[in-house]
Amino acid sequence: MTLPVPGATIGVVGGGQLGRMLAEAASPLGVDVVVLDPTPDAPACPPAADQLVAGFDDEDAISDLAERADVLTYEIELADPDVLESVGADAGVPVHPSPDTLRTIQDKLVQNRAFADAGVPVPDFRAVDGEADLEAAFDDLGQPLMLKARTGGYDGRGNAPVESAADARETFGDLDGYVAEELVDFERELSVIAVSGDGDAATFPVTENVHEAEILRESVVPARTSDEVRKRATEVATDVLEALDGRGVFGIELFERASPRDADGSTGRSPGDGDGRVLVNEVAPRPHNSGHYTIEGCHASQFEQHVRALCGLPLGDTTLRAPTVMANVLGDPDAETRPAVLDGVPSALRDDRISLHWYGKREVRPLRKMGHVTAVGDNRGELLLRARAARDALSFRESTDDHDQPDSTQP
């Protein structure tokens, strides 16, 4: 179904930075975005046409949102798939990606099983509902292993490597409702932003992601790996799209597994032969932090692609304009939560290749994503240094503005 453009309205459950950048991308196409979020004056408000202040699972409020929209979507996995499905059916408004896809993604065990059944490569995994299951997982998967809460994890929260049942109890407490995965020895973390349209699909270039303390710090595009690995990562991302239902953008996080070495130092296998060298870590049914580089780096950003897909429009060109690096601007890990304002913008922008994106959050918390910078050029190593320099020029100082209010519901 193709929506009237200009003139269409997208209703978004969630009004954080993803909703903000989605609204910015929708505006040139003549598409309005209305967001629903429990935080008054949420980050998406300035570019969005309007905000409904309500919880992500508020059925009455989502019904009101559906009355104002031609299509519903979500920018946060805390949305309730049952409510979205019911409201969409009652209002005759499509929901994309589908509520079934959201159900699959919300439960990491269900997600792993769905991908394994579809032939998508994932780490070996086991369900854990108690200590006996965990001990069996150690026997099957080795020690240590990665233990993940099946639901509710975000930015690495709810995930931790554990070496014993005692270690797991100390970290997690109750051991019901988890999934254990082999602890993958990987060369690097990759991602692919993929988009499913109305009868067509596309993938963006493979991205290399640098994490610290489970938080994405930098993305480098194209990924600094072999052509064979990039090809295989794109193939796996395409398989993920085929295993999920509904239109829109998906952020597909991947591991490039380290190859075992023979005595002569060779790996003894080709990195692109489908032998499990590339594994799916997790999938987000929405635009993704590792795809923010596409705003400056590609012909059509992940956010424009999401709008096109939701409205049934032909997809745009995903080609990379030039090598690109994105660096997240995060709250200081040791700082107290407080209202804040950003300092150092003139210094960061002295480099004329730097673009700054500020998310409009009034409260800074430790490691909270407050914005990002992007550098586009020729040499990825140089771009990484420039992006880091621009990011490091930025800092936060306490605000004295009386109108600042906490916005604790936004990640």
Solvent accessible surface area in square Angstrom, and as a share of the most:
residue,aa,sasa,rsa
1,M,121,0.54
2,T,88,0.51
3,L,12,0.06
4,P,86,0.54
5,V,46,0.26
6,P,106,0.67
7,G,59,0.56
8,A,0,0.00
9,T,21,0.12
10,I,0,0.00
11,G,0,0.00
12,V,0,0.00
13,V,0,0.00
14,G,0,0.00
15,G,0,0.00
16,G,3,0.02
17,Q,14,0.06
18,L,15,0.07
19,G,0,0.00
20,R,37,0.13
21,M,6,0.03
22,L,4,0.02
23,A,3,0.02
24,E,81,0.36
25,A,20,0.15
26,A,0,0.00
27,S,72,0.46
28,P,114,0.72
29,L,47,0.23
30,G,30,0.29
31,V,4,0.02
32,D,75,0.39
33,V,3,0.02
34,V,4,0.03
35,V,0,0.00
36,L,0,0.00
37,D,0,0.00
38,P,40,0.25
39,T,3,0.02
40,P,82,0.52
41,D,88,0.45
42,A,1,0.00
43,P,4,0.02
44,A,0,0.00
45,C,31,0.18
46,P,97,0.61
47,P,44,0.28
48,A,12,0.09
49,A,62,0.48
50,D,57,0.30
51,Q,23,0.10
52,L,35,0.17
53,V,88,0.50
54,A,15,0.12
55,G,27,0.26
56,F,22,0.09
57,D,88,0.46
58,D,55,0.28
59,E,84,0.38
60,D,111,0.58
61,A,13,0.10
62,I,0,0.00
63,S,39,0.25
64,D,72,0.38
65,L,0,0.00
66,A,2,0.01
67,E,140,0.63
68,R,112,0.41
69,A,11,0.08
70,D,50,0.26
71,V,0,0.00
72,L,0,0.00
73,T,1,0.00
74,Y,1,0.00
75,E,15,0.07
76,I,9,0.04
77,E,36,0.16
78,L,109,0.54
79,A,0,0.00
80,D,41,0.21
81,P,13,0.08
82,D,88,0.46
83,V,18,0.11
84,L,0,0.00
85,E,82,0.37
86,S,47,0.30
87,V,5,0.03
88,G,6,0.05
89,A,80,0.62
90,D,125,0.65
91,A,49,0.38
92,G,65,0.63
93,V,16,0.09
94,P,38,0.24
95,V,17,0.10
96,H,28,0.12
97,P,0,0.00
98,S,13,0.09
99,P,14,0.09
100,D,83,0.43
101,T,4,0.02
102,L,0,0.00
103,R,74,0.27
104,T,24,0.14
105,I,12,0.06
106,Q,50,0.22
107,D,21,0.11
108,K,19,0.08
109,L,3,0.01
110,V,59,0.34
111,Q,6,0.03
112,N,5,0.03
113,R,120,0.44
114,A,37,0.29
115,F,1,0.00
116,A,46,0.36
117,D,129,0.67
118,A,59,0.45
119,G,60,0.58
120,V,4,0.02
121,P,24,0.15
122,V,22,0.13
123,P,2,0.01
124,D,82,0.42
125,F,34,0.14
126,R,94,0.34
127,A,33,0.26
128,V,1,0.00
129,D,75,0.39
130,G,18,0.18
131,E,79,0.36
132,A,83,0.65
133,D,55,0.29
134,L,0,0.00
135,E,80,0.36
136,A,51,0.40
137,A,0,0.00
138,F,11,0.04
139,D,125,0.65
140,D,85,0.44
141,L,27,0.13
142,G,33,0.31
143,Q,121,0.54
144,P,49,0.31
145,L,0,0.00
146,M,37,0.16
147,L,0,0.00
148,K,8,0.03
149,A,21,0.16
150,R,57,0.21
151,T,82,0.48
152,G,66,0.64
153,G,27,0.26
154,Y,61,0.23
155,D,40,0.21
156,G,20,0.19
157,R,143,0.52
158,G,31,0.30
159,N,29,0.15
160,A,19,0.15
161,P,74,0.46
162,V,0,0.00
163,E,110,0.49
164,S,42,0.27
165,A,6,0.05
166,A,60,0.47
167,D,45,0.23
168,A,0,0.00
169,R,107,0.39
170,E,154,0.69
171,T,71,0.41
172,F,39,0.16
173,G,39,0.38
174,D,100,0.52
175,L,11,0.06
176,D,84,0.44
177,G,27,0.26
178,Y,24,0.09
179,V,0,0.00
180,A,0,0.00
181,E,7,0.03
182,E,29,0.13
183,L,76,0.38
184,V,17,0.10
185,D,103,0.53
186,F,82,0.34
187,E,78,0.35
188,R,62,0.23
189,E,34,0.15
190,L,1,0.01
191,S,0,0.00
192,V,0,0.00
193,I,1,0.01
194,A,0,0.00
195,V,0,0.00
196,S,26,0.17
197,G,7,0.07
198,D,69,0.36
199,G,87,0.84
200,D,62,0.32
201,A,65,0.50
202,A,25,0.19
203,T,33,0.19
204,F,4,0.02
205,P,33,0.21
206,V,5,0.03
207,T,1,0.01
208,E,15,0.07
209,N,9,0.05
210,V,47,0.27
211,H,57,0.26
212,E,107,0.48
213,A,72,0.56
214,E,91,0.41
215,I,8,0.04
216,L,9,0.05
217,R,41,0.15
218,E,6,0.03
219,S,0,0.00
220,V,0,0.00
221,V,0,0.00
222,P,36,0.23
223,A,0,0.00
224,R,91,0.33
225,T,23,0.13
226,S,42,0.27
227,D,98,0.51
228,E,84,0.38
229,V,1,0.01
230,R,58,0.21
231,K,136,0.58
232,R,41,0.15
233,A,0,0.00
234,T,44,0.26
235,E,67,0.30
236,V,0,0.00
237,A,0,0.00
238,T,53,0.31
239,D,51,0.26
240,V,0,0.00
241,L,15,0.08
242,E,137,0.61
243,A,38,0.30
244,L,23,0.11
245,D,90,0.46
246,G,18,0.17
247,R,25,0.09
248,G,0,0.00
249,V,0,0.00
250,F,2,0.01
251,G,0,0.00
252,I,0,0.00
253,E,36,0.16
254,L,2,0.01
255,F,25,0.10
256,E,3,0.01
257,R,58,0.21
258,A,21,0.17
259,S,10,0.06
260,P,87,0.55
261,R,153,0.56
262,D,75,0.39
263,A,119,0.92
264,D,120,0.62
265,G,38,0.36
266,S,49,0.31
267,T,37,0.22
268,G,63,0.61
269,R,73,0.27
270,S,56,0.36
271,P,35,0.22
272,G,30,0.29
273,D,79,0.41
274,G,41,0.39
275,D,57,0.30
276,G,16,0.15
277,R,25,0.09
278,V,0,0.00
279,L,6,0.03
280,V,1,0.01
281,N,24,0.13
282,E,37,0.17
283,V,6,0.03
284,A,5,0.04
285,P,0,0.00
286,R,22,0.08
287,P,4,0.02
288,H,20,0.09
289,N,15,0.08
290,S,0,0.00
291,G,0,0.00
292,H,2,0.01
293,Y,0,0.00
294,T,0,0.00
295,I,55,0.28
296,E,45,0.20
297,G,0,0.00
298,C,3,0.02
299,H,87,0.39
300,A,5,0.04
301,S,15,0.10
302,Q,0,0.00
303,F,2,0.01
304,E,40,0.18
305,Q,0,0.00
306,H,1,0.01
307,V,0,0.00
308,R,56,0.20
309,A,0,0.00
310,L,0,0.00
311,C,0,0.00
312,G,10,0.09
313,L,36,0.18
314,P,102,0.64
315,L,28,0.14
316,G,16,0.15
317,D,75,0.39
318,T,22,0.13
319,T,74,0.43
320,L,34,0.17
321,R,139,0.51
322,A,26,0.20
323,P,35,0.22
324,T,0,0.00
325,V,0,0.00
326,M,0,0.00
327,A,0,0.00
328,N,1,0.01
329,V,5,0.03
330,L,28,0.14
331,G,1,0.01
332,D,74,0.38
333,P,82,0.51
334,D,132,0.68
335,A,25,0.20
336,E,140,0.63
337,T,68,0.40
338,R,56,0.21
339,P,49,0.31
340,A,7,0.06
341,V,49,0.28
342,L,32,0.16
343,D,49,0.26
344,G,24,0.23
345,V,45,0.26
346,P,101,0.63
347,S,50,0.32
348,A,1,0.01
349,L,78,0.39
350,R,187,0.68
351,D,36,0.19
352,D,129,0.67
353,R,117,0.43
354,I,13,0.06
355,S,35,0.23
356,L,45,0.22
357,H,33,0.15
358,W,78,0.27
359,Y,3,0.01
360,G,22,0.21
361,K,2,0.01
362,R,40,0.14
363,E,14,0.06
364,V,2,0.01
365,R,56,0.21
366,P,61,0.38
367,L,43,0.21
368,R,9,0.03
369,K,20,0.08
370,M,1,0.00
371,G,0,0.00
372,H,0,0.00
373,V,0,0.00
374,T,1,0.00
375,A,0,0.00
376,V,32,0.18
377,G,5,0.05
378,D,124,0.64
379,N,86,0.44
380,R,71,0.26
381,G,37,0.35
382,E,86,0.39
383,L,1,0.01
384,L,12,0.06
385,L,119,0.59
386,R,65,0.24
387,A,0,0.00
388,R,81,0.30
389,A,64,0.50
390,A,4,0.03
391,R,51,0.19
392,D,102,0.53
393,A,37,0.29
394,L,17,0.08
395,S,61,0.39
396,F,35,0.14
397,R,130,0.47
398,E,111,0.50
399,S,16,0.10
400,T,130,0.76
401,D,68,0.35
402,D,139,0.72
403,H,122,0.54
404,D,24,0.12
405,Q,103,0.46
406,P,87,0.55
407,D,3,0.01
408,S,79,0.51
409,T,63,0.37
410,Q,1,0.01
411,P,34,0.21
